[in-house]
Amino acid sequence: MTVEELKEKLNKGEDMMMLDVREKDEAEAAGDMIQGSENVPMGKVFVEAAQGKLPKDKKIVTICKTGGRCEIVARELKEKGYDIDHLEGGIEAWKKSAPTGTAE
């Protein structure tokens, strides 16, 4: 999913879960999480999915720094039946798309 597509969905108020899969200290140090996203590190995402803690009834969008990790998570969970996509280019692409981007 491109930054523009994600912004469009957010502007329409679509019900989705945004997962920032960076490590907690990495996300906190950067201070650039997208408003409304939840930080669940990559390794923990798979544990939460196995425990049934991630919704299968709504869209999930994964986010990381540049798009690599979030693409891996999305690909793996899509195979397990999740409605999931990743943010192409990650948070770096989001920040470049300002001023309409919202970061905390």
N, C-alpha and C positions, 0 to 999 in steps of 0.2 A: 504494500500500500504506500502510495506517495504521501508526502507531507500535505499536499493540496487535498488529496482524498480524505485524509484524517481530519484536516481542518473543516472540510465540508460536513463530515459526519458529526463532528463536535458542534458546529454551528447549528445543525439541524436538531441537536439534542438527542441523537441516537444513543440507545442504551447499549453500552459496551464496557468492557473491562480493559484498562490499559495497564500492562505489566512492564515495569522497568526492570530488566533482568540483570542490570549491573550489580556488582557487589555493593553492599550497603555503604561501606566507607567511601567507595568510588563515587557513588551517586551523591552522597552528602557533601563530599569535598568539592564536587563540581558545582553543586547548588543550582542545577539546571533541570530538575525534573519537570515534566509537563504537568500542569495543574490537573488534578483528578487522577493521576496515575499512582499506582501502588508499587513500591519497591519489593520485589521478590527475586532474590539472586537466582541465576540460572540453575544451579544445582538444586535449589529448594523448589523451583517450579515443578520439576519432575516428581519430587516427593509429594508435593501438594496434589498434583494430578493423580498420582497413584492412590492417594488417600481420599480421592473424590472431593477435594476442596476447591476445585476450579469448575466454573459453570460450563455445561455443555449446551445450555439453552440460550446463550447470548454470545455475541462476537467478542473475541479477545484479540487485542493488538499488543504485540510485544515490541519493546523499545530497548535499545542499548546505545553505546556511544556512537558507533559508525554503521551498524546494521548487520554485522557478522553473527554475533551471538544470538540476537533476536531472531534472525533467519533460521538458525539451527533449531532453536526452541519451537518456533512455529512449525517447521517441517516435521519435527518429531511428534508434536502433539496433534497435528492435522492427521497423521497416520493413526492416531488413537481416537479419532472421531470428533475432535474439537473444531469449532468454527473459529479459526484463528488465522491471523495474518501478522506480518511484521512491518515495522516502519522502515522503508528503504532509506538508507543513509543515516539512520538512527537520530539521536539527539543533535548531532552536528548539523544534519540537514535541516532539522526543525529550527535550530538557532539561526541559520542562514536565511530562513524564510521570514524573519521578522519584518515588519512590526506586528503582524497579526498573530504571531506565535505567542503563547502564554507559558511562561516558565514561573515557577514559584521562587 
